[in-house]
Amino acid sequence: MTDSAEEILEPTSTAMDELLRLRGSIDNIDAALVHMLAERFKCTQKVGLLKATHNLPPADPAREERQIARLRALARDANLDPDFAEKFLNFIVREVIRHHEAIRR
C-alpha cells in the first residue's frame, strides 16, 4: 500500500478544462507575439534602409540605452522581471543590428 502523498491523482475534468483553456490563451498570446515581432522587424528594416541610404551607423548605443531603461520600467510596472525584459530586448536589438549591417553591405 502506498502513502497517500505518493499517490498520483488523476486530474478532474474541471482541471483539464481549465488547463486546455489556459493553453489556448497561451497559444493566442504566442501568435500575437509572433505577429507583433514581424511588424516590429518590418519597421526596423525600413530604419535599416534609411540608415544605409544616409550613411548612418547600423547601431545607436544611446538609443539602445534609453530603450533598455524604458523597457525595464515598463516591465516593473507590469510585474515582469526587468532582467528578463532587458535580455529579450537585447536579443531583438542584436538581430536588428545584424539586419542593418546586412542591408548596408
Backbone as a ProteinNet text record, in pm:
[ID]
protein_1_A
[PRIMARY]
MTDSAEEILEPTSTAMDELLRLRGSIDNIDAALVHMLAERFKCTQKVGLLKATHNLPPADPAREERQIARLRALARDANLDPDFAEKFLNFIVREVIRHHEAIRR
[TERTIARY]
84.4	0	89.2	48.7	130.8	77.9	167.9	131.7	48.8	-52	-140.9	-65.2	44.2	123.1	194.8	217.2	287.7	192.5	65.8	-31	-38.4	-52.6	-70.3	-219.9	-263	-404.5	-436.6	-543.8	-591.3	-655.4	-624	-686.4	-836.1	-909.1	-1054.3	-1082.5	-1201.3	-1236.4	-1237.4	-1271.5	-1268.6	-1125.7	-1031	-890.6	-841.4	-879.8	-837.5	-898.7	-1024.8	-1089.5	-1015.2	-979.5	-906.1	-768.7	-700.8	-569.4	-579.7	-678.3	-697.2	-730.2	-811.7	-845.8	-721.4	-641.4	-518.8	-420.6	-406.1	-315.8	-364.1	-494.3	-548.5	-512.2	-522	-483.2	-334.6	-252.3	-107.6	-79.2	-146.8	-127	-165.3	-274.3	-316.3	-214.1	-163.2	-62.6	64.5	106.2	224.9	206.1	88.4	60.5	68	11.2	15.6	159.4	240.3	381.1	454.3	431.8	497.9	456.9	328.2	281.6	335.5	343.5	397.3	545.8	619.4	762.1	780.4	695.6	704.2	682.5	583.7	558.9	676	732.1	847.4	963.9	989.5	1100.8	1074.6	949.2	919.1	961.9	933	971.7	1123	1187.5	1332.7	1405.5	1345	1404.2	1403.2	1294.9	1285.5	1387.6	1405.8	1508.2	1645.2	1671.2	1799.4	1824.9	1721.5	1734.8	1763.6	1693.3	1714.8	1857.5	1902.6	2039.2	2142.1	2122.7	2217.4	2218.5	2101.9	2090.6	2161.5	2155.5	2213.2	2345.4	2403.8	2535.3	2539.4	2432.2	2427.4	2470.7	2527.3	2574.3	2456.3	2480.4	2374	2326.5	2414.3	2379.9	2371.7	2287.6	2273.2	2274.6	2396.3	2406.8	2329	2320.9	2247.7	2098.2	2042.7	1901.5	1879.4	1970.2	1956.2	1953	2038.3	2042.2	1909.1	1855.3	1725.2	1614.6	1618.5	1516.1	1521.2	1641.7	1655.8	1596.7	1629.8	1575.9	1423.3	1370.3	1225.2	1159.4	1218.7	1160	1167	1276.6	1287.8	1178.3	1151.1	1044.7	908.3	884	758.2	743.7	852.2	849	814.6	878.3	847.7	700.1	648.3	506.8	413.8	459.2	377.2	405	486.3	525.7	596.6	680.1	764.5	908.6	987.5	1127.3	1200.1	1249.3	1319	1442.7	1512.3	1628.6	1587.9	1475.9	1425.7	1389.8	1320	1280.1	1402.3	1506.9	1629.7	1695.7	1703.2	1761.6	1683.2	1551.4	1464.7	1490.8	1496.9	1523.7	1662.5	1761.8	1897.6	1902.5	1829.5	1822.5	1765.3	1656.9	1593	1686.3	1748.1	1836.4	1954.7	2011.5	2122.9	2078.8	1958.5	1906.4	1882.2	1828.3	1805	1937.4	2038.6	2169.3	2227.7	2211.4	2259.3	2190.1	2060.8	1986.6	2037.8	2060.2	2107.6	2245.1	2330.9	2463.6	2453.3	2363.1	2343.6	2289.3	2197.4	2141.8	2252	2335.8	2444.2	2541.7	2564.5	2656.6	2591.3
-117.3	0	124	227.7	348.2	455.6	541.2	657.4	750.5	815	899.6	1015.1	1061.9	1169.6	1122.5	991.5	937.6	898	895.3	855.1	959	911.9	1001.2	1018.7	1142	1171.6	1202.8	1150.7	1182.1	1320.4	1404.9	1537.5	1527.2	1616.2	1618.7	1677.2	1653.9	1710.3	1862.6	1918.6	2063.4	2115.4	2045.1	2084.7	2074.2	1968.9	1951.4	2059.3	2093.5	2201.3	2333.2	2360.9	2484.7	2482.5	2369.5	2355.7	2383.3	2325.6	2348	2494.3	2555.7	2697	2784.1	2758.2	2836.6	2815.4	2691.8	2664.8	2732.7	2738.9	2811.2	2958.9	3017.2	3157.3	3176	3085.8	3092.8	3085.6	2995.2	2982.7	3112.4	3174.7	3301.7	3411.9	3417.3	3517.8	3494.6	3368.6	3337.6	3384.3	3360.8	3404.7	3557.3	3625.2	3771.8	3821.6	3757.2	3795.9	3781.8	3671.8	3649	3757.5	3788.3	3891.5	4029.1	4058.2	4187.7	4198	4088.5	4089.9	4108.4	4044	4060.1	4206.6	4271.5	4413.3	4499.3	4466.8	4541.7	4531	4410.5	4391.2	4457.5	4468.9	4545	4690.3	4745.7	4884	4898.7	4805.3	4817.6	4794.2	4716.4	4700.4	4835.5	4910.3	5043.1	5137.5	5125.8	5206.1	5170.2	5041.7	4997.5	5053.2	5053.8	5111.2	5261	5329.4	5472.6	5500.5	5422.2	5439.6	5413.3	5307.2	5274.3	5382.8	5432.5	5536.4	5664.5	5695.3	5821.1	5799.3	5682.1	5650.2	5670.1	5625.7	5630.5	5494.2	5490.5	5362.2	5267.7	5137	5039.7	5037.2	5067.6	5064.7	5206.9	5225	5353.6	5326.5	5317	5279.7	5370.3	5498.9	5590.1	5555.7	5529.8	5491.5	5357.7	5263.5	5132	5145.2	5231.4	5253.2	5310.5	5407.9	5466.2	5361	5280.1	5177.7	5073.4	5036.6	4939.2	4996.6	5121.1	5184.5	5191.4	5228.4	5237.7	5101.3	4999.5	4866.1	4808.6	4835.8	4788.4	4851	4979.9	5046.9	4987.4	4964.5	4902	4763.8	4689.2	4553.9	4560.8	4652.6	4667	4699.8	4791.9	4830.3	4713	4621.5	4505.9	4382.5	4399.6	4287	4176.6	4217.5	4126.3	4152	4048.7	4061.7	4155.4	4271.7	4365.3	4304.8	4214.5	4149.9	4065.9	3995.2	3917.1	4009.3	4118.5	4213.6	4270.3	4300.7	4353.2	4249.5	4125.9	4019.6	4001.6	4007.6	3993.4	4106.7	4230.7	4344.7	4334.2	4295.5	4281.8	4179.6	4070.8	3969.4	4029.9	4104.3	4166.3	4269.6	4352.2	4457.1	4396.1	4288.9	4223.5	4178.6	4123.4	4078.6	4197.6	4305.4	4426	4479	4488.2	4538.8	4447.4	4317.1	4222.1	4250.4	4275.3	4308.7	4440.5	4540.9	4670.8	4658.2	4578.2	4556.9	4486.2	4391.3	4320.3	4415.8	4501.4	4598.8	4692.1	4733	4826.2	4766.7	4634	4566.5	4560.5
0	0	0	-76.1	-86.1	6.2	46.8	127.3	39.3	93.3	13.7	-52.3	7.3	-52.7	-177.7	-190.4	-306.1	-418.7	-391	-492.8	-603.4	-724.3	-837.2	-857	-849.5	-863.3	-1008.5	-1055.1	-1189.7	-1185.6	-1283.7	-1283.2	-1308.4	-1246.7	-1267.7	-1405.1	-1455.1	-1585.4	-1579	-1463.2	-1446.3	-1458.4	-1396.2	-1404.9	-1549	-1618.1	-1757.6	-1846.3	-1820.8	-1897.5	-1877.7	-1753.3	-1722.4	-1787.5	-1783.2	-1846.5	-1996.4	-2061.1	-2204.6	-2234.2	-2149.3	-2167.4	-2155.6	-2052	-2032	-2146.2	-2190.6	-2302.9	-2430.2	-2449.7	-2565.1	-2558.9	-2439.9	-2422.3	-2449.7	-2400.7	-2424.4	-2573.7	-2643.8	-2789	-2860.6	-2818.7	-2879.3	-2853.2	-2731.9	-2697.5	-2778.3	-2790.9	-2872	-3015.6	-3071.9	-3208.9	-3218.6	-3120.5	-3120.4	-3111	-3027.1	-3014.8	-3147.6	-3216.2	-3345.5	-3445.4	-3450	-3543.2	-3505.4	-3377.2	-3333.5	-3364.1	-3344.5	-3379.2	-3529.4	-3608.9	-3754.4	-3792.9	-3732.4	-3760.2	-3715.9	-3600.1	-3549.7	-3647.1	-3697	-3789.3	-3924.3	-3965.9	-4088.5	-4070.8	-3953.7	-3925	-3916.6	-3848.5	-3832.7	-3965.5	-4055.6	-4189.5	-4261.1	-4247.3	-4308.8	-4246.3	-4115	-4047.5	-4103.2	-4122.8	-4178	-4316.8	-4400.2	-4534.8	-4527.1	-4439.1	-4421.3	-4373.2	-4277	-4226.1	-4335.1	-4412	-4518	-4625.5	-4660.3	-4763.4	-4721.2	-4592.5	-4542.5	-4467.8	-4490.4	-4432.5	-4280.8	-4214.2	-4067.8	-4013.5	-3894.1	-3838.7	-3809.5	-3825.2	-3800.5	-3655.5	-3562.4	-3419.9	-3365.5	-3264.9	-3197.1	-3046.1	-2989.3	-2847.3	-2751.8	-2780.6	-2691.6	-2692.6	-2811.4	-2819.6	-2750.6	-2773.3	-2710.5	-2558.7	-2505.1	-2360	-2310.1	-2384.4	-2346	-2354.3	-2458	-2475.5	-2364.2	-2323.2	-2214.4	-2085.2	-2055	-1933.4	-1940.9	-2058.3	-2077.2	-2060.9	-2121.8	-2115	-1973.5	-1902.9	-1764.6	-1678.2	-1699.4	-1623	-1658.1	-1786.9	-1827.9	-1765.1	-1762.8	-1704.7	-1556.4	-1484.8	-1341.4	-1321.3	-1402.9	-1391.7	-1420.8	-1505.7	-1545	-1458.5	-1354.5	-1268.5	-1346.1	-1439.9	-1516.3	-1474.4	-1466.9	-1427.3	-1524.3	-1477.7	-1566.2	-1631.9	-1562.9	-1622.9	-1743.8	-1730.7	-1842.8	-1959.1	-1929.5	-2034.1	-2105.1	-2029	-2089.4	-2179.1	-2132.3	-2215	-2343.9	-2334.3	-2451.1	-2549.9	-2500.5	-2588.2	-2649.8	-2571.5	-2625.1	-2737.9	-2722.6	-2827.4	-2956.1	-2942.4	-3058.8	-3122.2	-3040.5	-3092.1	-3166.8	-3115.3	-3186	-3325.1	-3333.6	-3462.3	-3555.3	-3502.2	-3582.6	-3636.8	-3552.1	-3595.3	-3702.8	-3686.1	-3787.3	-3920.6	-3918.3	-4040.1	-4099.4	-4015	-4063.3	-4127	-4067.1	-4125.2	-4260.1	-4271.8	-4399.7	-4506	-4468.2	-4563	-4610.9	-4518.7	-4550.2	-4651.6	-4639.4	-4733	-4868.4
[MASK]
+++++++++++++++++++++++++++++++++++++++++++++++++++++++++++++++++++++++++++++++++++++++++++++++++++++++++

